[in-house]
Amino acid sequence: MPHELKGDEGYVFTSFGKQSYLRDVIVAVDALRRFDTVRPVALYCSEEHANELQKLAFREWFTKIVILPQENQSIIGFKHQLYRFMPFTCNMYLDSDMIWCRNPDPVWYSMRPFGFTLTGNKSADIFFGAPKSFGISPHILFRRRQRTLRRFGLTHLYRVQTGLMFARDEQLTREVCEQATAFLHRMDETHFTSRTNEKKRSLESCEWSLGMAVSHLGLHLMPWFNGYESLQLDYIRYLTHHNADFTKVACKYYCNPFIYGLRGIKTLWVHKLLKSLFWALPRSNDHIWVTPYLLHFGWLHEKEVFEAYAERRWTQLTQGG
């Protein structure tokens, strides 16, 4: 890509609430700068975090810092209002619990043609936006997912992953956000459950409503799982090899989607047991080792690994430790 085009492309982060969230943004930008030292970074944050940045001398890390209104200091408040926060011509919105592992140039090349896109799978599983335990049983028995699709006139439902989003067309982005908000307001007509019902979750999710919106509007979705070119993969400790600072990362990627879908099981022996039960399935053990563009620490039971890394890197950046 010619150098002059990079000025209109930029990364966007948010930071509010606990100071550890600001720490995570700094650590995320630090990892990003291993590969991209040119594209600017914007931060929408609370006034408290902006003041903290100034005190810690991280102000120059950001091309643009904007105080985020109180009503937008939540997942829904920001991601359902993206059209209000487009500081660059092309904007890549990133969660701060992710670490860049590769040069992001190809990601920009692949997303730039679209007015709005995000990563995900072409078909959401039954757990998307629903209970993650045996509470899913009534959903299966009474076909609640199918009833939601039928009620809203959908023939499919994307499983979106909003840790990486892209917006270039303000009008289209507004249309997506407004449609997602409309779906959220009709939550009681769907099979989806509030994210706040999950342990250690205090903020409502934006994912199922955005998934419905982009499905309804027929927009393109960037493949979440895409072999060697996967944009982002989950950190699973027994499927991930890495060094201490995550400069070398390889994820075990099972080619059979069903087998790879078992990755979220917390206990290793349970994972192995279930995998052994399906060993006879075609391609059950076919796998490749992938270095994704982004390593995402989205599973709650894997957060402690990111916490340890973030705290260690934060200490090095702020105290020279």
Disulfide bonds with the S-S distance in Angstrom:
none
